[in-house]
Each structure stands twice: as C-alpha cells, then as structure tokens.
Amino acid sequence: MILCIPFLACDPGQFDPSWVERGWGVEANLFDRRDVMDPDTWNGVRRTVRHIAATAGPPAFTFHFPVNDCDYVQDPAVEKRLFEAIDMVADNGLDGLVLHSNRIRSVREWNRLDIAVERRRYVEYLHGLADRVAGAPFWIGVENMPITGNDALELDPLFVFPEDFAGLATGNVGITWDFCHYSYSVHVAGLLAAGELGADAECHPHVRTCGYLDFARLAPATVHHHFSAFRGVATRTGGTCVEGELPSAGLVPESVYDEAFAVIAASPRARTVTLEIRETDYRDRVAVYEAARWCESRLSDG
C-alpha cells in the first residue's frame, strides 16, 4: 500500500519532493471549472504534472478531475477537458484518474428526479468511456460522494452507498472509495433512522441502511482509496460538516477508522490511498504527516 499526498495542481508550490524521498506517492487535485476551462491555468496544470512525473518520479501518481460545475456528461467543453486529462494521464505514465459523477444539483431538483434513472444514464456514459480507454495501463476510479453537501443545500446522490455501484465497474474503470465521505453518510443515515434530524430529513433524497465496513464488498472493483475523518453534520440551520480531519479527531470513534483502514490495507486491487487531510497552510504541511504516521503504524502492525 502506497500512501499518497494531495496537492493543488494549479499551485505547484504545494508539491514537496521530500514526499517521494519518503516513499509516498502524490495526487494532483483540481476542484473548480475555472481550473480546467481557463487556458492558461489548464496549460500550467499539464506542465506541472509533466514536470513532476519526469523529474520526481513518484512511486504512485494520480490525477483528480474537478467536481464543481463540471458536468462533463452534459457540457461538451468540459468533456473535451476530461478527454485531455485522460490523455495527460496516459502520456505521463500516471496510475489513474479520479472522477466524480459531477451531477451536483439542489436538493429541490433531486427531489423531483428519479435517482435510479439518472444513475443508469451515467453508468451508460461511463461504459462508453471505458470502451474509449480499453486496454490502457491506467485506471479511472469513480468516487463515492457524501449523503449531502457540506451545507445541506445541494448534493450529488448517484454514488453514495456500496449498492449504488452495482454494474458500474468494467475493464479498467472501477471505484475510488472515499472513507471520509462514506463514514459521514453512514453516520447521517443512522441519525435519520433515529429521527434525530427532524426537518432536515428532506435534504437527504437518497438514504440506505448500512454499516461502516460494508464497502469491503466492493474490493474487487476498487482501484484507489481516499482516507480521512470528519467533524459535524450539515443542516439547514447552520450545521456544517468539516472533512479532512485526523482519525483521532473525528466525530466517529477512532476504532471505526482502525477497522476501515485494515480493510483498505488488505485491498486485493487498490495499491494507493490518498490522505485528504485539511491543513492551515498547504505549503507548510503538518497534519498530513500525523495522518501518514497513523497509517504507517497500522501498516507495520499488519
């Protein structure tokens, strides 16, 4: 298992060559539409990825396509950038590309849509994408989203729980499993089942009963992992969810993260786990090193 440290691909100063010296991999992240649609920014991202791949030679290197306002299924301009990102992954020998379904919409809109129908439409698109990259040496991993957004006003509910991924994986297209997103979803689903969220129940149009380790059944299709903890619950009255916490500082007991990381470490296919840890200064990391020590202590025990 290779631990990977994320950095903002349009801010190369966040990358630290010492990570590679420690035997860690990296994940180049983008978050917003402007990061790919602005030509200067996008060209800079591609130069940064090419430079790090050629000069640093990380033991694992993944690229995370942006989520916000980037519906590549509906928007041909974004889809073009997605295809260019796939080419970038191929040309620079990266391990894979992390992708969300990018169907973020308001709660009101999702309450009018048939989520199962929308999910099938996306899987059909993804299978076409799988045909496009058939035989390539890299993977594409579709990531699970949390049960709602951080403000409880918008969400992408297509792929939240393990059952949602039925029929998705094919060829070298599989799953990126984000345990922070999933642990939040399991926790909130439990609160909803207990009737503890009251009027906010309508903010969650897609809920299932599940356990924290149920994602283990997806292991044969899982190509990559994201790992961190969370604090807080998003509500319309001002409650917020903060992602990227250390396992020892999350709302869910640390023992849950111990058990989940053991499942991750035993993954038969995925060999990489990105530590998505929140920092005060992403050019002067502190917390991610604590997270890495936490993970390495579990790996050495195993």
C-alpha positions in Angstrom: 0.0 0.0 0.0 1.4 3.4 -1.0 0.3 6.5 0.9 -0.3 9.5 -1.4 -0.2 13.2 -0.5 -2.5 15.5 -2.5 -1.6 18.9 -3.8 -3.4 21.6 -5.8 -2.3 21.0 -9.4 -2.6 24.7 -10.3 -0.3 25.6 -7.3 2.9 23.6 -7.9 4.4 25.2 -4.8 2.3 22.8 -2.7 4.3 19.9 -4.0 7.2 18.8 -1.8 9.8 16.5 -3.4 10.6 15.1 0.1 7.3 13.1 -0.1 8.8 11.0 -2.9 12.0 10.5 -0.9 9.8 9.1 2.0 8.3 6.6 -0.5 5.0 8.4 -0.7 3.0 9.0 -3.9 1.1 12.1 -4.9 -2.4 13.1 -6.1 -2.7 16.3 -8.3 -6.1 17.8 -7.4 -8.4 20.3 -9.2 -11.7 21.5 -7.7 -13.4 24.1 -9.9 -14.5 24.6 -13.5 -12.1 27.5 -14.0 -9.2 25.3 -13.2 -9.7 23.4 -16.5 -11.6 26.0 -18.6 -9.1 28.8 -18.3 -6.5 28.0 -20.9 -3.5 29.4 -19.0 -4.4 27.6 -15.8 -5.0 24.3 -17.6 -1.8 24.5 -19.6 0.0 25.2 -16.3 -1.5 22.2 -14.8 -0.4 20.0 -17.6 3.2 21.4 -17.4 3.2 20.8 -13.6 2.1 17.2 -14.0 4.6 16.5 -16.8 7.4 18.1 -14.7 6.7 16.1 -11.5 6.2 12.8 -13.4 9.5 13.3 -15.3 11.8 14.7 -12.6 10.4 13.4 -9.2 9.2 10.0 -10.4 6.8 9.4 -7.5 6.0 5.7 -6.8 2.4 6.5 -7.4 0.8 9.4 -9.2 -2.9 10.1 -9.6 -4.9 13.0 -11.0 -8.3 14.2 -9.6 -10.6 15.8 -12.2 -12.6 18.8 -10.7 -16.1 18.5 -9.4 -17.6 21.9 -9.1 -19.7 23.0 -12.2 -18.0 20.3 -14.3 -20.8 18.1 -15.7 -18.9 16.5 -18.5 -21.9 14.4 -19.5 -23.9 17.5 -20.4 -21.2 20.0 -21.2 -19.1 19.3 -24.4 -16.5 21.8 -23.3 -15.9 20.1 -20.0 -16.0 16.7 -21.7 -13.2 17.9 -24.0 -11.1 18.7 -21.0 -11.8 15.3 -19.5 -10.5 13.6 -22.6 -7.4 15.9 -22.4 -7.0 14.9 -18.8 -7.1 11.2 -19.8 -4.5 11.8 -22.4 -2.3 13.6 -19.8 -2.6 10.6 -17.5 -1.6 8.3 -20.4 1.2 10.4 -21.8 2.9 10.9 -18.4 2.5 7.3 -17.1 0.2 8.2 -14.2 -1.5 5.4 -12.3 -5.0 6.7 -12.7 -7.7 9.4 -12.8 -10.2 10.1 -10.0 -13.6 11.1 -11.3 -16.9 12.1 -9.7 -20.2 11.8 -11.5 -20.4 15.6 -11.2 -24.2 15.8 -11.0 -24.3 18.4 -8.2 -27.8 19.9 -8.1 -30.0 21.5 -5.5 -31.9 19.3 -3.0 -35.2 20.6 -4.5 -34.1 19.4 -8.0 -33.0 16.0 -6.8 -36.3 15.5 -5.0 -38.0 15.8 -8.4 -35.7 13.5 -10.3 -35.6 9.7 -10.4 -32.2 9.0 -8.9 -32.1 5.4 -10.2 -32.8 6.5 -13.8 -30.2 9.2 -13.6 -27.7 6.7 -12.2 -28.3 4.3 -15.1 -27.8 7.1 -17.6 -24.5 7.9 -16.0 -23.4 4.2 -16.0 -24.2 4.0 -19.7 -22.0 7.0 -20.3 -19.2 5.6 -18.2 -19.2 2.3 -20.0 -18.7 4.3 -23.2 -15.8 6.0 -21.6 -14.4 2.5 -20.6 -14.6 1.5 -24.2 -12.6 4.6 -25.1 -9.7 3.7 -22.7 -9.9 -0.1 -23.1 -6.5 -1.7 -22.7 -4.9 1.4 -21.2 -2.4 0.8 -18.4 -4.1 3.3 -16.1 -7.4 3.1 -14.2 -10.3 5.5 -13.9 -11.9 5.5 -10.5 -15.4 6.9 -9.9 -15.6 8.2 -6.3 -18.5 8.0 -3.9 -20.0 11.3 -2.7 -21.3 12.0 0.8 -25.0 11.7 1.5 -25.4 15.5 1.1 -23.2 18.5 0.6 -21.5 20.5 3.3 -24.3 23.0 3.5 -27.3 20.6 3.1 -28.5 22.6 0.1 -27.1 20.7 -2.8 -25.7 17.2 -3.5 -24.8 14.5 -6.0 -26.6 11.4 -4.7 -25.9 9.0 -7.6 -23.0 7.1 -5.9 -23.1 7.2 -2.1 -23.5 3.7 -0.8 -22.0 0.4 -1.9 -25.2 -0.7 -3.6 -25.2 2.3 -5.8 -22.1 1.0 -7.6 -23.7 -2.2 -8.9 -22.9 -2.7 -12.6 -20.6 0.3 -12.8 -17.1 -1.2 -12.9 -15.9 -2.6 -16.2 -12.5 -3.0 -17.7 -10.0 -0.6 -16.2 -12.8 1.6 -14.9 -13.5 1.0 -11.3 -14.1 2.7 -7.9 -12.3 5.2 -5.9 -13.6 4.7 -2.3 -13.6 7.8 -0.1 -14.0 6.6 3.5 -14.5 10.1 4.9 -17.5 10.5 2.6 -18.8 7.1 3.5 -18.3 7.3 7.2 -20.2 10.6 7.1 -23.0 9.0 5.1 -23.3 6.1 7.4 -23.4 8.4 10.4 -26.1 10.6 9.0 -28.1 7.7 7.8 -28.1 6.5 11.4 -29.3 9.9 12.6 -32.1 9.9 10.1 -33.2 6.4 11.0 -33.4 7.5 14.7 -35.4 10.6 13.7 -32.8 13.0 15.0 -32.5 15.3 12.1 -36.2 16.4 12.0 -37.0 18.9 9.3 -33.6 18.2 7.6 -34.8 14.8 6.5 -36.0 16.2 3.2 -32.4 17.3 2.5 -31.4 13.6 2.0 -33.3 12.2 -1.0 -31.2 9.1 -1.1 -30.7 7.1 2.1 -29.8 3.4 2.8 -29.2 1.4 5.9 -25.6 0.4 6.0 -22.6 -0.4 8.2 -19.2 1.3 8.3 -17.4 -1.7 6.8 -19.9 -2.6 4.1 -17.7 -1.1 1.5 -15.4 -4.1 1.8 -17.7 -5.9 -0.7 -16.5 -3.5 -3.4 -12.9 -4.6 -3.0 -12.7 -6.4 -6.4 -13.8 -3.2 -8.2 -11.9 -0.7 -6.1 -8.8 0.8 -7.7 -7.9 3.6 -5.3 -8.8 4.9 -1.8 -9.2 8.3 -0.1 -8.9 8.4 3.6 -9.6 11.0 6.4 -12.2 11.7 9.1 -14.9 14.4 9.5 -16.5 16.6 12.2 -20.0 18.0 12.3 -23.2 17.4 10.4 -24.6 19.7 7.7 -28.0 21.2 8.5 -30.1 24.0 7.0 -29.9 25.8 10.4 -26.2 26.3 10.2 -24.6 23.0 11.0 -21.6 22.2 8.8 -19.5 19.1 8.0 -15.8 19.6 8.1 -13.9 17.0 6.1 -10.2 16.1 6.2 -9.8 15.5 10.0 -7.3 13.1 11.5 -8.9 9.7 12.5 -8.2 10.6 16.2 -10.1 13.9 15.9 -13.3 12.9 14.0 -16.9 12.6 15.1 -16.9 8.8 14.6 -14.8 6.8 17.0 -11.2 6.2 16.0 -11.8 2.5 16.3 -14.0 2.7 13.2 -11.1 4.2 11.2 -8.8 1.5 12.5 -11.1 -1.2 11.2 -11.7 0.6 7.9 -8.0 1.1 7.3 -7.4 -2.6 7.9 -9.9 -3.3 5.1 -8.2 -0.7 2.8 -4.7 -2.1 3.5 -6.0 -5.6 2.6 -7.4 -4.5 -0.8 -6.7 -7.0 -3.5 -6.6 -4.5 -6.3 -6.1 -0.9 -5.0 -2.5 -0.2 -4.0 -2.8 3.5 -3.3 -4.6 5.6 -0.6 -4.6 9.4 -0.7 -4.6 11.1 2.6 -7.0 14.0 2.2 -6.1 15.9 5.3 -7.1 19.6 6.0 -4.2 22.0 6.7 -3.8 25.6 7.8 -1.1 26.1 5.2 -0.9 23.7 2.2 2.7 24.9 1.5 3.7 24.1 5.1 2.1 20.8 5.9 1.7 19.5 9.5 -1.5 17.4 9.8 -0.9 15.1 6.8 2.4 13.9 8.4 0.4 13.0 11.5 -2.0 11.1 9.3 0.8 9.3 7.5 2.4 8.2 10.8 -1.0 7.0 11.9 -1.4 4.9 8.7 2.2 3.6 8.7 1.8 2.4 12.3 -1.2 0.3 11.2 0.6 -1.0 8.1 3.6 -2.0 10.2 1.4 -3.8 12.7 -0.1 -5.7 9.8 
